[in-house]
Amino acid sequence: MANLLHKRVSTDQQSTARQNLVLDEALIEDPGAFEEDPGTSSRLQRPKFRELLTYARPGDTVHTSEMFRLVRGTGHIHDGAFSAMDLTARHPRTGELLSTVKFMVQTLAAAGELQRELTYDGLRAAEAKGNKGGRRPALAGETVADVRAAYLDGRSIASLAREHDVSRGAVRTAVADLLPDHTTADQDATAPELSVTLDMPGKVADFLRATELEPAERAALDQGQAVRRGTGYTLRVTGLPALHRQLLDRCQSLDGAGAIPAQRKARREYENRVNTLG
């Protein structure tokens, strides 16, 4: 009996680092890995998974870091990764269909499809309001002088970041030599940021766990400490301020029209905590 690993990412800008970490920690004995090439797994055809199915024998075990790596929607059951699997096998004694297997896979596929639809709806709602996901851009070269002049006139870093739709870090970089604690000695060196711990509402943490994240972001969530709060919980996450801002950007769709009120409230609570970082 063999242990077979299947790994994939959705785009060629991502890596399987987090999947490797999860599978390594599982201490799987003598694994055989089947890893999709970046940029191919977003389509229904997944050649490495089909190769795995051809290679596998009765009694072999297939391991993956999470079920959604295999099935992300009901279309994957009939036309994608699961199309080569017998989901209507019959019981050897009764001859009845093993419908429980098909039901389980279809339920997981539908759950993945629903999560993806909610994410897309939230992103469309955010775009309709003029918001875009991802990391905020840096200051354009022609605006740096204006930002520096406004800062010298007494404008705060936060207000300048809002006005120019950039991160506070981008403004700090533009006015680094004007900051009160700046000295000639550190002119060529930036003081390292220290890690901070923030409580992330459970609804935000649950959303991010089902979202494509960078390895460092995923590791921060995995290492977070869950603290029960009545019927819910918060996740105590430790990381650099920049990491908290990135996680906040990742869940921007929770503040859109497609999100339920509890999700919007949870994201805004997390946003208020991240904003205290300056």
Salt bridges, closest charged atoms under 4 A:
GLU35 OE1 - LYS7 NZ 3.76
GLU36 OE2 - HIS6 NE2 3.11
GLU51 OE1 - LYS48 NZ 3.52
GLU66 OE2 - ARG18 NH2 2.89
GLU66 OE2 - ARG69 NE 3.00
ASP121 OD1 - ARG124 NH2 2.20
GLU163 OE1 - ARG155 NH2 2.63
GLU163 OE2 - HIS164 NE2 3.85
ASP177 OD1 - ARG148 NH1 2.79
ASP186 OD1 - HIS182 ND1 3.34
ASP199 OD2 - ARG229 NH2 3.62
ASP199 OD1 - ARG236 NE 2.75
ASP206 OD1 - ARG209 NH1 3.79
GLU212 OE2 - ARG69 NH1 3.33
GLU214 OE2 - ARG250 NH2 3.92
GLU217 OE1 - ARG250 NE 3.05
ASP255 OD1 - ARG268 NE 2.70
GLU271 OE1 - ARG267 NH1 3.49
